[in-house]
Structure formats: structure tokens, C-alpha cells
Amino acid sequence: MESTNNYKHLEFADGNPIPYIKGTGRNVGTIGIIFNAWKQYKSPQDLAKDSGLPIDAVVEALDWYNKNKELVTIECAKERAEIGVEN
């Protein structure tokens, strides 16, 4: 797992292995999935503008996500199992 030591805008909370964007409660895994999997936005700037997040925070979130996709996938599967959603 990539440490957030080099990330100015990311923090871990509540024992969650996936960081959040500081002060927003926005999960980095969600940001990564929205941008990479859903292909909803053409650029990090578009995502930042639409979500009201600083571009630097979005860029950091996407960097962390890209380095930790496997962890995000595992955690998403756990959450889906906990709430009874089939893959």
C-alpha cells in the first residue's frame, strides 16, 4: 500500500485502508473509479471542476489510486459482500 507521506491532500481515517481527500470525506478509491473506470471525465481538471475539489487534490488522489488499484478492488469487493451485493 502506498503511504500518504508524500501526499499533501490525502489522509487516512477510521482505520480505512483507502485514504480520503483531507477535509472533504471524498474517498480516493471513488475518485479513481469515477475517473478511470467510468470514463466520465476527460481530464483531472474536469473532475476537479465538477466536484468542487482542488486540482492538486484530484491529481494526488488519481496518483494514489493508480498505484493501489488492487487494494481498491479488494476493499470494494469486501464492501459489496458486507452489504450483500453480488459482483
Secondary structure, DSSP 8 states (H G I E B T S, - for coil): ---STT-SSEE--TT-SS-EETTTTEEHHHHHIIIIIS---SSHHHHHHHHT--HHHHHHHHHHHHH-HHHHHHHHHHHHHHHT---
